[in-house]
Amino acid sequence: MTMDDATNNPVVLEARDLRKTYRLGRVPVPVLKDASIEVREGEWVAILGASGSGKSTLLHLLGGLDRPDRGSGEIRHRGRRVSGLRGGALNTYRNRDVGFVFQFYHLLPELSVIENAMLPRLVPGGFVIAALPLLIAMLGAALGAGLGWSIGGGVLPDADVPTTGKIAVLAGTWAVVGAAAAVLVFQLAQAFVERRRIRHGDHATAVRRTLEEFGLGPRLEHRPSQLSGGERQRTAIARALAAGPGILLADEPTGNLDAHTGREILDLLRRRHHAGLTIVMVTHDPKVAAYADRVVRIEDGRVVEPGTTPEIDAPE
């Protein structure tokens, strides 16, 4: 898609007047100064800037991984205010609406390629699911306490009078044992179910197809330590796309690769972009930025469109 093609598409991600300040000891270090950007559906935007210019910070704010300074502006995804999301709503945005690709892959070393790529699909999708271990523990504790209370009088020594206090202590002990046993059984069952989901579920089929498209079919059971840099990054991209996000946020996706492998990764992203994926990519390399439909720059903490000059704060 060209920039002219995208101008008629709706804005899917926008940021207005973002400020972000970090602290180095007691010294405030401003990184973004009223930075604004619009991304339209189906567009590939490259954010070009030198190291330390704030381009990765801007990407993290767009993806909900960090928050702008209080009262400094807002971020919206399809009209919804992202910078105001909290808890489960923010987690859903980060897991379903956007996908992340990082320079250093961030694959889990103990998981295989297919397991790493499936991770977004294995994250609980709601409060009840996330709270299941606690609910199971409470149920196990209740059953254990009931069992301990009911048999308390029978298991205490004959010389020991089964008073209410002693039976209560026994019931409490059984409650702890019951909770631990229930959680253990639940985790074993969950591990079995998740393993089957990874191998045989509908989402697994889709992720497997993506990995095969990326040339990783023979490497599905390999661990990250057994992969080349390009294979690790392709796995990371498959993971970012596993939940079907509409926007891919890529932070220096070729920065840790040689030139040939970097071109392979960019060609892969271009194929996905031609299929309709919206991409926001940060890079320091103009050659990498040239793959995008539109290139903006980070200068003095602001996003600068082509043909414009940033406003510079007057010295105090």
N, C-alpha and C positions, 0 to 999 in steps of 0.2 A: 504494500500500500504506500502511495506517495503522500506527501504532506497535503497536496491539494485534495486527494481522495478523502483524507481524514477530517478536513475542515467542516464537513457536513455531519459528521458523527457526533453523538452526544458526549459530553465530558463525563468520564467515569471516575477520575481521580483529580482532585485539585487541592492546592494548599495556598493559603493567603496570609501574608505578613508573619511568617514564622520566625521566631527568635529562639536561639538555643545557646545557653551559656553554661560552660563547665567551670569548675574551680580547680586551680592548681594551688593547693594549700589554701591561703586566704585570698589569693588573687583571682578575680573573675576573668575567664577567657571566653569572650564572645566568639561563637563559630558561625552562626547564622544570624543575619540582620535583616529582618523583614523579607525573607525569601518567599517568593510566590511562583507557582507553576500550575499549568493545566495539562492534563493528558486525556486525549479523546479515545474513544473505543476503537480498537484495531490499530492503534498507532504504536510505533516504536520510537521512543524518545531516549536519546543519549544525553546524560549530564556529564559534561567534560570539565575537568578541573585538576589542578595540581594536587600533589599529596598534601593533606592537611587543610584543604580548602573548604571542607564541610560537606562534600558531595555524599559521602557514606552516611553522615549524620542526617542529611535530608532524606535519604532513602529509608533509614531506620524510622524516622518520624512518619513517613508515608505508609510504612508497613505496620505501624503500631508497636514497634519494638522499643520505642522511646517516646517521651512526651516533650512537646515544646515548653518553653518557659511559660509560667502562669500568665494568662491574659495577653498572650503575644500573637494570637491569630487562631486559625482553625484549619483542619483537614477534613475533606468530605469525600466519601465514596458513593457515587450514584445519588448524591444529594443528602446522604446521611452523614451526620457529624461523627467522624472517627475519633477525633481528639477528645470527645466526651464519653466514649465507651469505657465500661469497666467490667471486670470479672468475666463471666461466661460469654457475654456479647463481644468483648474484645478478643477473647480466645478464638471464638468462631470466625471473626473477621480474619485473624492471622492464619487460621488453619484452612479456611474454605474460600475466602474471597481473593486472597493474594498468595503467591508462592514465592519463596526466597531461594536465591542461589548465591552462594558466598565464594570468595576467592579461595578459601582453604577447605572447601567441601563440607566439613563438619559431619562426616559420616561416623556412625557408631562402630568402633572396631570389632566388637564381639558379634555383630550381626552380619548376615550375608547381604549380597547385592539386593535380592528380592525383598528381604526383610527391611533393609534400610529404605528402599523405595516405597514400601507399604506403610511406613510410620505415620504419615498424616491420616491414613484411614484407620489406624488403630487407636487414635486419640479419642477418648470418650466424648460423645456428642451432646451430653446434657448433664444436669445436676444429679438426676437420679442415678444414671449410670456411673458417674464419678463417685457417688456416695455409696455404691453397692458394698464395697469392703466394710465400711463402717456399719451398714445395716446388717450385713451377715454376721459381723462380730457381735452386735447387740443381740441378734437372734440366738447365736450360740451361747452367749452369756446367760440369757434368760432360760434357755433349756438346761444349761449346766446348773444354774442356781436352783431351778425347780427340782432337778434330779437330786442334787445334794441335800436340799431341804427335806425331800420326801423320804430319803433313806438315811438321814442323819442319825436318827435314833437307833437304827439297826447296826450301824458300823462303829459307833463309839464303844470303847471297852466297857465291860459289865460294871467295873468299879467306878466308872465315870458316869455321873448322872447327866443324861442328855438334855441339858438346859437349853433354853431358847438361844442364849448367846453363843453357846458352843455349836449348835446346829447352824446358826447364822454364819459363823466363821467357816464351817465346812461348806455351806452353800456358796459363800464367796469364793472359796478355793475352786470349787467345781465350776463356778461362773467363768473364772479366768481360764481354766482348762478348756471349757466349752467354747469360749470365744477364740482361743488360739487354734483349736481343732477346726472350727468352722471356717476361719480365715484360710488355714492351710488347705483344706479341701476345696474352697472356692478358688484359690490361686492356682491349684493344680488343674482344676476344671477349666479355668479361664485360659491357662497356658495351652491346654489341649485344643480348646475352641479357636483361640487365636492362631495356633499353628495350622489348623484346618482352613481358617479364613485366608491365611497367607498362601496356602497351597492351592485351594480349590474354590474360593469365593468369586463372586462376579467382579469385585474390585481387583482381586488378584489377577484375574484374566486380563483386565484392562491394563494394569501396571506391567504385567509380563509382556503384553503386546508392545507397550511403549519401550520397554527395555530391549526387546528384540529389534524394534525399529531403530534404536540407537546403537545397534551392533553388539549388544551385551547378552544375547541369547546363550552363548556357551559359558557365560561367567555368572549365571544367576546364583549359584551356591558358593561363590568365592567371597572371601572376606576382603575388606578394603586394603589390607596390607599386601594382598596378592594382585592388586590392580595397578595399572599405570595411572599417571596423573590425568590423562584424558578420559580414561574409563571411570575414574572416581568422579570427575566433573559431570560426565554423562549420567552417572547414577544419581548425583545430587540434583540434576535437572529433572530426571524422572521422578524423584521424590517430590520436588517442588510442584510438579504437574499432577501428582497422584490424586489429589482431591478435586481436580477440575477447576482451578481458579481462573478467573477471567483476566487477571493481571499477574505478570511475572516481574519480580523485582530482582535485578541481577547486579550484584556488587563486585565489580572487577572480575567477571567470570573467566577471563583469559589471563588474569594477572599472574597466575602461578604455573603457566604452561608455556612450552616452546611455541615458536611462531606457527609451525605447521599444525600442531594440535589445537592451538588457539583458533586457527581458521576453520578447523573441523567443527569446533564448538559453535562458532558464529554461524556457520552454514546450517547447523542443526537448529539454532534459534531462529534463523531466517525461515526455514521450512515451517516451523510452528507459527511464526508471525504471519506467513502467507495463508495459513489455515485459520487465521482470525485472532490469534493471541495478542493481547496488548502487553508491551514490554517497556519497562523503565530500567535503563541500564546506566550505571555510573562507570566511568573509566578516565584514565589520565592520558590515553593513547588516541590521538586523532584518527589513526587508521582503523581502530576498533569502532570509534564513534561513527565513522563513515558508513557503517552497515545500517544505521538507523534512518528513519524517515526524517527526523528532525533532531538537531543538535542544539542544546543550550549550554551555557557556561556558568560555572560558579566563580564569581569574582567579588572579592571583598564581602563575602557572606551573603551575596544576593544572586538570584538566578537572572542571567542576562540572555535575552533572545538575540538572534543574529541581527546585526545592524543597529543595536542599541548600546548605550554606555551606562554603566551603573552609576547611581548617585553616590557620591562620596561624602561621608559625614565630615562636616567642617571641624578642624581641630579646636579643642577648647582652649 
